[in-house]
Amino acid sequence: MAFRIFTPSSSILRLGLGVGIGLSAATMHPLSPFRAAPMLCDYASPLPQQSTFQKEPELAIGGKPTKQSRTGILNAENMRQVSLGSVLGLVAGVGLRAFSKALVVILGMGVVLVEYAASKGYNILPLHRMQKYVKNVDLHRAMNEHRPFKISFGAMMAMAAFANF
C-alpha cells in the first residue's frame, strides 16, 4: 500500500484551484447573480417615450426624416452617415493603398483636418477662388453638409493604410 505525503503548499494549491473552478462554474450559469448582463448594441432614442411602444420616425414626402427625428448628436441620420462613410473610406483606402500607403494616410488625415478646421470656423480651402472654376456645385453648401460622413470617411481611409488582409 502506497502512502501519499501531503505538503502544505500542495493543499493550498488544490484549495485555490478548487475554489477558482467552483466560482467560475457558478458564474457560468445563466441565472447566476454574479454573471454580467449582456451588452446590447441597440440604438436608444434621445427623445422621451410617451407610450410603451416606440414610434418609428415620421417621414416627410420623399422619405426624408422630419426635423423632430433629427434632434441630438446620435440620431439615425448621423449614424447612417458614419456607417456609410466608414465603409466607403475602407474601400477607398484599400483601393488606393495599392499605389502608396503614405498617399492614403495623407489624404485621409487631410480630409479629417479640413473638416475639423471647418467645424471650428477656419476655412483652410480657398472656396471663393475654387467656386470660379466649378459652376454647377455650391462649394460652401458642400463644405457644411454631411460632416459625420466626411470625418468617418477620412479617418477610416487613413486607418485602411495599415490594415493587413
N, C-alpha and C positions, 0 to 999 in steps of 0.2 A: 504494500500500500504506500502510495506516494503522498507526501505532505507538501502543501504549498506554504510558502512563507510570505506573509503579507507585511509589507513595509508601510509606514505612514504615508509616504509620497504616492504609492500606488492606490491606496484607498482614497486619498484626496482627489487624485486624477479620475478615478472611477466615479466618485461622487459628483465631481464637476461635470463630467461627461454625461452622467445620467440626468442631472438637473437640467443641463443645457438641452439635451434631446427632449426631455419631458416638456419643458417650457415652449420649445419651438413646435412640438407636435400639438400642444394646446392652442397655440396661436394660429395654427393652420386650419383649425375647424371653422367653418363659415359662421357659426353662431358665437364664437369666442368674443368676449368684451375687449380683448387686447388686440384684436385684428383691426387694422386701419380700414377706414371706409374707402371704397374705390373712388378715384378721382375722375370726375365727369368732365368732358370737354364740350359741354353744351353751351350754346350761346344764350346768355341771360340778357333779357331786355332791360335797358335802363329805365323804362317807363314803369310806374307802379301798376300792378294788375288790379283791375276793378272787379273781376269775377274770377271764378275758379278755372275758367277756360281762357287760354291765352289766344288773343286775336292775331290773325295774320296782318302784316302791314297793309294799309289800304293803298290800292294802286290807282293812279290817275289814268287818264286816257294815254295810251301809248305804252303802258306797263312800267312807267317810272314811279318810284316810291314818292309818296306825298311828303310835305315838309314835316309832318308830325313824326314819321318814321325815321327821319334823319337827325334826330337830336342825339347829342353825346358824341364822344370820340369813337367808341366801339359800336358803331351801328352797322347795319347789314351792308350798306353801300361801301363803307370804308373797308370792311372785311373782304368784300368781293374784290376791291381794287388791290389790296395787299396780296391776296391769293393769286390773282391773275398776274400781277407784277412779279411775284416770286417765281412762278412757273416760267413765264416768258424770259425773265432775267437768267434763269438757269439754262434754258435752251440757247439763248443768245450767247451766254458766256462760254458754254461748252463748244458751240459752233465757232466762235472767234478764237478760242484757245488753240485751235489748230494752227493759227498764224503766229500768235505771240501771247504768252501769259502776261507779260508786262502791259501789253496793249489792253487786255481785258481788265486788269486791275485799275489802270489809269482811267479808262472810260467809265467803269462802274463807279469808282470813287469820285470822278468828276461830276457825274450826274447827281450823286448824293450831296456833294459840296455845293453845287449850284442851287439845288433845291433847298438846302438848309439855309444858305445865304438869302435866297429869295423869301423864305418864310420869316426871316428876321428883318427884312426890308432893304437888304443890299442887293442891287441889281448888277451882277457881275457881267452878264451878257449885254452887249450894246443893242438893245431891242429896237430902238428908233432907227439905227443905221441898217439893221438887218431887215426891218419892215419895208424898206425901199426896194429890196431885191425880191421879197416874197409878197405877191399881191393877193393871193387867194386865201391866206390864212391870217387870222388875227393872233399875232405872236404874244401880245400882252395877255389875252384870254387864255392862250395855251400854256403860258407860264404859271398862271394862277389856278388852273383846274387840275384835278386828279393828282394831287401831291402824294397821297399814300401809294398810288400805283408807281409813280416815278421813283420814290425813295426805295421801295421794296425791290423794284426792278434793278436799280443801280447797285444796291447792297448785295443782292443775290448774284448779279453778274460778276462783281468783284470776288465774291466767295467761290464762284464756279471756276476761277482760275486755279484754285488749289485743290479741286476735287479730284479724286482718283477713282476711275471706273475700270 
